[in-house]
Amino acid sequence: MFTWAEHCQWLKKVLGASNVHLFIAEDGNKIVGEIRFDVDGEQAEVGLVVNKRGRGQGYGTEMITEGMKLVPAETYTARIDPDNIASRKCFRRAGFSRVGGEYSIHWIKT
Ligand SMILES: CC(C)(COP(=O)(O)OP(=O)(O)OC[C@H]1O[C@@H](n2cnc3c(N)ncnc32)[C@H](O)[C@@H]1OP(=O)(O)O)[C@@H](O)C(=O)NCCC(=O)NCCS
């Protein structure tokens, strides 16, 4: 668990990093979640969160597909907990496929 001060420190670092792209997703005037792209050369790692009440409505999939348009990369990767069915589903629908991994599944889109 992180303290609020630690979280603020982390956020400040993320917002100041030129290789990290953080987007807030909105539907109308409602915030539905956030998505982050950590860029390393031609590769970008994707991570996202959809607000609990907005899940299961396709936002996750759309955030990934729209986000990739905003952050062009040769390869996109994601680390997904094998038990995270919702995440597996929406990354698969966004064109990712599983490439292996022990504790988390490594997914890749080229
Ligand atoms: C993973 C996450 C981003 C998915 O967002 P979302 O907006 O719900 O995604 P989508 O609606 O595009 O797709 C989710 C799919 O999984 C399904 N699903 C959700 N929970 C499920 C479960 N426990 N078992 C089976 N299917 C499930 C949904 O029904 C939907 O499928 P459908 O459209 O065929 O019905 C969201 O659940 C989340 O923020 N989780 C917490 C953070 C997280 O795990 N982030 C991903 C790590 S990178």
The ligand as an ORCA input file, in Angstrom:
! r2SCAN-3c Opt
* xyz 0 1
  C      -9.503     -4.986    -17.357
  C     -10.397     -3.778    -17.553
  C      -9.544     -2.605    -18.011
  C     -11.431     -4.121    -18.634
  O     -12.208     -2.966    -18.908
  P     -13.685     -3.097    -19.496
  O     -14.127     -1.752    -19.910
  O     -14.551     -3.823    -18.538
  O     -13.400     -3.986    -20.775
  P     -14.407     -4.390    -21.940
  O     -15.818     -4.046    -21.543
  O     -13.876     -3.830    -23.211
  O     -14.232     -5.968    -21.997
  C     -14.304     -6.746    -20.842
  C     -14.884     -8.106    -21.203
  O     -14.597     -9.023    -20.144
  C     -15.818     -9.557    -19.671
  N     -15.644     -9.869    -18.266
  C     -15.480     -9.029    -17.239
  N     -15.285     -9.713    -16.092
  C     -15.349    -11.024    -16.433
  C     -15.241    -12.228    -15.707
  N     -14.991    -12.230    -14.396
  N     -15.344    -13.402    -16.374
  C     -15.566    -13.418    -17.712
  N     -15.673    -12.299    -18.471
  C     -15.568    -11.124    -17.817
  C     -16.856     -8.521    -19.962
  O     -18.158     -9.071    -19.974
  C     -16.403     -8.080    -21.354
  O     -16.694     -9.064    -22.313
  P     -17.962     -8.958    -23.317
  O     -17.897     -7.597    -23.929
  O     -17.726    -10.057    -24.279
  O     -19.164     -9.131    -22.472
  C     -11.170     -3.421    -16.241
  O     -11.830     -4.568    -15.775
  C     -10.267     -2.889    -15.138
  O     -10.019     -1.690    -15.068
  N      -9.754     -3.770    -14.256
  C      -8.869     -3.385    -13.174
  C      -7.505     -2.960    -13.682
  C      -6.889     -3.964    -14.609
  O      -6.991     -5.171    -14.395
  N      -6.240     -3.461    -15.661
  C      -5.622     -4.276    -16.684
  C      -4.197     -4.573    -16.365
  S      -3.149     -4.022    -17.669
*
